[in-house]
Amino acid sequence: MIKKTLCFSNKTQLTLKLGQLVIRLPETSDEHSVITRPIEDIGIIVLESRFITITSALMACLAENNVAVMICNDKHIPSAMMLPLSYNSQTTKKANAQIASSQPLKKQLWQQTVSAKISNQGALLAEKCSEETGCMAIWAKNVKSGDKDNLEARAAVFYWKNLFPENYDFARGDDTHPINSLLNYGYAILRAVVARAIVATGLIPSIGLFHSNKYNPYCLADDIMEPYRPYVDKKVCEIIDLYGRECGLTKEIKKELLSIPVVDVKINNLRRPLMVAVTITVASLAKCYCGEIRKISYPDM
């Protein structure tokens, strides 16, 4: 079942009643001011307004149902996330296997991750730009254990230069650029999808394959989402084609970005919604940690 993503951008009261999310809109007084939604149908909730109230009973129920709750900052970009402490019945077994995993195994899994990311970036470039993109396929094929040659960075320079033309005046590190606002919002949604799947699988989101910042509680999510980033990039390209390159994070555009969990993804030769594909990827990672398989299942663009 595909879980829904709900975003609240206005003053709202969120409570719990009989296993249902109760949404009250205080500024309206008609019969449509109270809406209910089954919590088991929800995957992600985005709290964007500073004037939202939510009860602790509802928060506990959301955690029990593995709903990721994202809180936005004053720039309307998700800046915090709530996930359950334990959701999978075999959390201890899988977490112990994750902790005990060897450095060579992590480097091999990171090699697969970078290779899949570059391959998907190359596929998107081949679709969106007129430049020759054969170098991306070569780099994807030549990634070594641990990506010791840093081909991920080399590919990134070529990728961003050609995905958005020079007249867009785009630089990935420029947080003031409107395109980066779209990308960052989309990546935050993707990160929530991946973190939610990690917890549901019984793994520890703070212990990554490559990312290891001690202040980052979602290092593993930041690793696993890498091959999925081009799907966000593709959605942003579609938005720019439709609304123009100077478009901001309007209500309509946020709605487009909130559809990222349900975009079509090809994984294991089957078409799946991205949210389902991510669960397949994370489940395969858990099997790698437990020594059952040696390869992560990543999407193929």
N, C-alpha and C positions, 0 to 999 in steps of 0.2 A: 504494500500500500504506500502511495506517495504522500508524504507528510506536507502539510501546508506551512507557508511562511507568512506570518502576520506582522505588519508594521503599524505602529501607533504614532502619529505625528501631531495629534492635538490633545488637549486636556481630556483625560479619560480616567475612569475608575475601573480597575480590574479586580474581580473577586472570584471566589469559588462557590459553586452550589451544585451538589449532586454529581460531582465529576465533570461539571461543565465550566468552561471559562465564561464568566458573565462580564459583558462589556457595557458600561454605562457612560453615556455622553452627557455630562451635566449641562452643557450649553443648549441642549434641545429638550423639549418637553413633550414631544408627540410619542406615539406608540413605537416609533423606530429608535427611541433613545436607549433601549436596552436590547442587546443582542447576545445570544449564547452560541458557543462553539464547543464541540466535544474535544477534550484535551488530548485524547488518544489519536486525533487526526492532525495534531500540530507537531511540527518539527523544530521550527525556529520562531521566536518572537523578538522583534526589534522595537525597543522603547526609545523613541526619538525625541519626544517632547519632555521638557523639564517639569511639566504639570501633570504627570501621570502618577496615580496612587495605585499601589498593588499590595495585597494582603500577604502575610507570611504563610497562611494556609494555602493560598494559590501557589506561592513560590515552592513550597514543599511538594505539592502535587505535580507541578511542572517537572521538578527534579526526579520524582518517582517515575515519570513517563519519559525521561530522557529528552526533555525539551530544552534546547539551548536558548537562553535569554541574553540578548545583547543590549547594552546600554550605550547610547550615543553621547558624544561631547557637544559643546556649544557650537561646533561646526557641522553638526549632524552626521558625523562619521562615527561608526561603532568603535568604542574605546574600552569596553569591559564586557566580560561574558561570564555567565553562570552555567555550570555543568554539575551533574551529580557526582558525589565522591565515589560511589560504587554502583554499577548498574548490571554488570555481567556476573553470572553465578560462578564463573571460573576466574574471577579477577586475580586472585592470589597466584594461581598456577601460571597464568599468562604473564602477569607482571614479573614474577620471579624469572621466567624464561627471558623476558625482555631485559631485565637487569643483568642477567648472567651472559647475555649475548657477547660474543667476542668482537674485538676491534676489526679483524679481517672480515667477518660477516657484515658488520655495519658498513665497511668501505665498499664491499661488493654490492650491498643493497643501495647505497648512495650512487654507485656507478650506474645501476639500472635506472634509478630515479632521474639522474641528470640526462642520461641517454634518451629516456622517454620524453622528458621536457623539451630537449632540443629537437627531437623528431617531430613533436606536435607543433612547436614554434615554426619549424620549416614548412610543415603542411599548411599552416595558416598563411605564412608569407607567400607560398606558391599560389594561394587562392586570392590574396589581396593586393600583391604588388607585381610589377612587371620585371623586377630584377631577377637575375639568375640566382636560384637558391640552392643549388647543388652542394655548396659548401656546408650547409646545415646538415644534410644527410651524412656527409663525410665526418663532420664533428661528432654527430650522434653515434656513429659506428665506432669512432676511435676513442671514446671516453674510457679511461683506465680506472682501475680500482681506486676509490676515494677521489676520483677526478683530480689527480695530482697535477695534471697539466692545466687545470682551471679552464677547461673548454666551455664550461657553463658561462663564464664571464665573457669569453671571446664571442660566443654565439649571441649573448645578450646585446653586445655593442652593435653587431650586424643586424640583429632582429629589430631593435627599437629605431635604428636609423632608417630602416626600410619599411617598417609597418606604418609609420606616420611620416608623410613626406616632409622635406625640410621646410617648406613654406608654412607648416603648422607651428614652427618654432617650438618643437616639443623636446623636452629633456626629462627623462624619468625621475631625476632627483629634484625637479622643481615642483614643490607642493602647491604652488599658487596656480599652476597651469590647470585649466578646466578638465583636460583629458585625464590628468593624474587624479583629480577628484573622483571621476567616474571609475577609474581603475581601482583606487584605494577602497571605495565603497564596495565594489564587486568582489575584491579580494577578501574583505572583511566577512562578507556573506559566505564565500567559499571556505574560509578558515573555520567558521562556525560549523559548517556542514562536516568538515573533516574532523574537527575536535569532537563533535557529537558522536561520530562513528567510532573514533578511537576509544572513548569512554564506554560505548555500548559493547565494544569487542573485548574489553577487559584490560586494555593496555594503559600505560601511564603517559599522558600527553606531554609531560615536561621532559621526558628522556628521549632525545632525538637521535637520528642517525648521523647527521652532520651539524645541525644547529645545536648550540650548547650554551647560549647566553644564560647566566645564572639568574637573571631577572625576568626571563621569559618562561611562563608556565605552559606554553604550547609549542615547544621546540619540535616535537614529533609532527604536529599538525602542519607547521611551517615546512617541514621536509616533504611530507606526503602530498601536500597540495601543489607542489611545483609542476608536475606534468598536467595538472588541471588548470593552471593559470591561463594557457592559451584559449580555453573556452570562455573565460571572462574577457580576455582581450578581443575575441571575436564578437562577443555581445556588445562591447564598447564600440568597435568598428561599425557595427550595424546601427547603433544609436547615433553615431556621428554622421553616418550616411543619411539618416532620417531627419535629424534635428540640427545638424551643422556642428562644426568643430568648437564653437564658442558656447555650446549648451552647458547649462549648469545642472545641479542636482535638484531638478524640479520634481514635483509629485509624479508626473508621467514617466520621467526617466528612472526614478527610484523604483517604480513599479516594474519597469523593464529589467532592472538589475536584480530585483527580488525574485525574478523568474529563473535565475541561474540554477537553483537546485533541481529544476525539472527539464533543463535542456537535454537534448539527445546526445548520448555518448556511446561510442562503440568500444566495447570491452569484451575480451574473449570471443570475438566474432559475433557478438550479439548487441543489439541496440537496447540501451537502458537509460533511464533518467539519471542525471549526474549524481543525485543523492544515493541512488541504489548502487551505481558504479563505485562510489567512494566506499560503501560498506564492503563491496567485493575486494577492493584494493586493500583495505585495512585488515580484513579477514585473512587475506593471503599473507600479509606481513606477519600476523600473529603465528601463522603456520611456519613461516621462515624462522621466527624466533624459537619455536618449539622443535625445529629440526625436521619437520614433515616435508617441506619443499624448499627450493633454493631460489625461487624467482617470485617477485611481486607482480601481481596482475595490475597493469596500468592501462589506461584508455589509449586507443590508437586513433588519432585524428585523420 
